[in-house]
Amino acid sequence: MPTTTIDLFRFQPDHSDEPYRQQFELEHEDGVTVLDALLQLQNEQDATIAMRYSCRSAICGSCACKADGRTVLACMEQIEEVKARSGGDTVTIDPIGNFAPLKDLIVDLDPFWEKFKAVKPYLIPDGPAPENERIVPKEAMQKIEKEAACILCAACYSECNSLAADPEFVGPAAFAWGHRFAGDVRDGERKERVKLYSGDHGVWDCTRCMYCNERCPKGVDPRDAIEKLGGSAFQEGVTSDTGARHAKAFLIAMRTGGKLNESLLVPDTDPLWAQLDVPVALRMLVMGWARSPL
């Protein structure tokens, strides 16, 4: 049987205020998952190892962690797959990123649930309830099918650069659920939703790094949902946010000149702040580093 060195993040607040790392030598069967390897360590070598897991079938999302720096569902990822990517015999296991550890691989997910609840992840129907049921065309539900597949594992939050820069950023999974209801033909508050999602720390603060799409274990593609919410904001005329004006400036530049004009991008995005940038812009023009807006 193969042997793997498991380099495990440890945090035992009952014994120490500082996290540390501990290595284990694990002899295991072929095809063992990261979760099975951790459970084997817990059963055979150290019963104090703390982690979350439940279904072991990629349904509940509880077992999300980092394996060699890549956020995965521990029940989906095989140890040999992780070793193949790194080319070594050591697998490094850490808790998911952007959350405070509580104990070993268990993190504080309260901020995640607060952001999720903030997007009103439930249907707000328009008008009185029907006598029997609301009939929705299959084609209409297919438009939100991907977002409805989210299992709230927080893998996308673990990789989110916007969240790392701004802890108040609402985040990919919450916005995926936001689109699931903003895009539902039965919902009566589409405009109010896009106003909510377009505010501070909203959809326009996404850095478009695409890591949420890459790491999502269920193919939800949260970044695509964020883009759809941006489109909904334009359709509803909710474009006063700086991010929306920035997107609009891109669109105008492409439609009028066929390519991006950086010299007009800043004043079109935020005329007030553009005035403060005039000295810098003039120096760039003199040095030939910027194109004349004329």
C-alpha angles and dihedrals in degrees: 000000000000121000123218131188109227111205100197131192109232130194118168106172092185089066107024140012092215127074119232140179128249129191125214130187108222127189107199144162124266115272096025114156125229089252093051090049091052092048090049090052090049092050099041109027116014123014092187094072106120125207142141123246139140126153099030086206104091091258107102099041093215098126100059112143140143120270112191089340096309119111111235142156102259091217092057102043120080120216091232091054090055092047091048091057094049097037093224142093097245123088117197115210122195137164117263115281132254093035131093114250117240099182127347107307094355113101134188105263097176092105089052093054092045090055091045092053091046093068092059095241096200138081117273101191123210115240130349122333115270120250093248116359143320111259112215123189114245090236091058093053092046088064090066098032095106094050091048088060092068111123095190094240091148092227089132091053090052090061100034113125092191090056091048089054096039117026089194093062106121093226144219104285093047091051091047088057089044090058091044087067101028087056094046110107090215094061117098101195104065095132093045090050095052089048089054093047094045096057130093113328088010138130095303091061092067111118092209092231088146093216090125090060092045096049101038105115093204101048094246092141096208093190089062089053090051089052090050090052089052089053090049089052090056092046090052093045094246097142106126094104116102090238091054091049089050090054090046091052089054090051094049092048093052094046096047102036106016092237140051118283105202092187091066096037097081098045092044091050099046117358093186096055090040089067090060089053095054096100091051091046092051092051090049090052092050092049092047093243094122135042120241112258087223 
